[in-house]
Amino acid sequence: MSKGLFIIGTDTNIGKTLISASLAWRLSKDYDDICVMKPFATSDKIFSKKFNSKDLFLLSKSINLKENQNYLNPFFYKLPASPYMASKMLKIKPPSIKIALEKFKYLKKKIQFYYY
């Protein structure tokens, strides 16, 4: 059975990604299969061709993760606002816990230790 961690914060730029990447990196020394997921992300720009979110890039790089970003970050909005507000302002599909959990379950089947 996979184990997991859930990192949450109530503000932006408070170190969630730094702490998460650090923990994932450390855990990767003891476990072969580590995964990170940032199910909901927003930004004023797309980070790169491979990663919409800079945070997802940093998290993935910390453990050399090669998984498709559509599973790791199913909801990205190119507007610096809460994911729900961004979806409404951009008039696109809002974030879905159900879909995020489906992606989580897919990833969980593939790995030994799940980091979220």
C-alpha positions as CSV (number, residue, x, y, z in Angstrom):
1,M,0.0,0.0,0.0
2,S,1.3,3.5,-0.9
3,K,1.8,6.0,1.8
4,G,1.6,9.7,1.2
5,L,1.9,13.3,2.5
6,F,-0.3,16.2,1.8
7,I,1.3,19.7,2.1
8,I,-1.0,22.6,2.3
9,G,-0.7,26.3,3.0
10,T,-3.1,29.2,3.1
11,D,-1.1,31.8,1.3
12,T,1.3,32.1,-1.7
13,N,5.1,32.4,-1.5
14,I,5.3,30.8,1.9
15,G,7.5,27.9,1.0
16,K,5.1,25.0,0.2
17,T,7.0,24.1,-2.9
18,L,10.5,24.4,-1.3
19,I,9.5,22.2,1.6
20,S,7.7,19.7,-0.7
21,A,10.6,19.5,-3.1
22,S,13.1,19.1,-0.2
23,L,11.0,16.3,1.4
24,A,10.5,14.5,-1.9
25,W,14.3,14.7,-2.6
26,R,15.1,13.3,0.9
27,L,12.4,10.5,0.6
28,S,13.8,9.6,-2.9
29,K,17.0,8.5,-1.1
30,D,15.0,5.7,0.7
31,Y,12.3,4.8,-1.8
32,D,12.7,3.9,-5.5
33,D,9.4,5.3,-6.7
34,I,8.5,8.8,-5.5
35,C,5.9,11.0,-7.0
36,V,4.8,14.6,-6.6
37,M,1.5,16.1,-7.6
38,K,0.3,19.7,-7.8
39,P,-3.3,19.1,-8.9
40,F,-4.2,22.8,-9.1
41,A,-1.9,25.6,-10.2
42,T,-2.1,29.2,-11.6
43,S,0.4,31.6,-12.9
44,D,0.6,34.7,-15.1
45,K,2.6,32.7,-17.7
46,I,3.4,29.2,-18.8
47,F,6.8,28.1,-17.4
48,S,8.1,26.0,-20.3
49,K,7.0,23.6,-23.1
50,K,7.2,20.7,-20.7
51,F,5.8,22.3,-17.6
52,N,3.0,24.8,-17.4
53,S,3.8,25.4,-13.7
54,K,7.2,26.5,-12.4
55,D,6.3,24.8,-9.1
56,L,5.7,21.5,-10.9
57,F,9.0,21.9,-12.7
58,L,10.8,22.3,-9.3
59,L,9.0,19.4,-7.7
60,S,9.6,17.1,-10.6
61,K,13.3,18.1,-10.9
62,S,13.8,17.4,-7.2
63,I,13.3,13.7,-7.8
64,N,14.0,13.5,-11.5
65,L,10.3,12.6,-12.2
66,K,9.4,11.9,-15.9
67,E,5.7,11.5,-15.5
68,N,3.3,13.3,-17.9
69,Q,2.3,16.7,-16.4
70,N,-1.4,16.0,-17.3
71,Y,-1.4,13.6,-14.4
72,L,0.8,15.6,-12.1
73,N,-1.0,18.9,-12.7
74,P,-4.4,18.3,-14.2
75,F,-5.6,21.9,-13.7
76,F,-3.5,24.8,-14.7
77,Y,-4.8,28.3,-15.3
78,K,-2.9,31.1,-16.9
79,L,-4.1,33.8,-14.5
80,P,-2.6,34.6,-11.1
81,A,-5.7,33.9,-9.0
82,S,-7.3,31.1,-7.1
83,P,-7.9,28.1,-9.5
84,Y,-11.6,28.5,-9.2
85,M,-11.6,32.2,-9.7
86,A,-9.2,31.9,-12.6
87,S,-11.4,29.3,-14.3
88,K,-14.4,31.6,-14.0
89,M,-12.6,34.7,-15.3
90,L,-11.1,32.7,-18.2
91,K,-14.5,31.0,-18.9
92,I,-13.0,27.5,-18.9
93,K,-13.5,24.2,-17.0
94,P,-13.3,24.7,-13.2
95,P,-11.1,22.6,-11.1
96,S,-12.5,19.2,-10.1
97,I,-11.7,17.3,-7.0
98,K,-13.1,14.2,-8.7
99,I,-10.8,14.4,-11.7
100,A,-7.8,15.3,-9.5
101,L,-8.5,12.2,-7.4
102,E,-8.7,10.0,-10.5
103,K,-5.3,11.3,-11.5
104,F,-4.0,10.7,-8.0
105,K,-5.3,7.1,-8.1
106,Y,-3.6,6.5,-11.4
107,L,-0.3,7.7,-10.0
108,K,-0.7,5.8,-6.8
109,K,-0.9,2.5,-8.7
110,K,2.5,3.1,-10.2
111,I,4.5,4.1,-7.1
112,Q,5.8,2.9,-3.8
113,F,5.6,6.2,-1.9
114,Y,3.3,9.0,-2.9
115,Y,4.2,12.6,-2.1
116,Y,1.5,15.1,-2.6
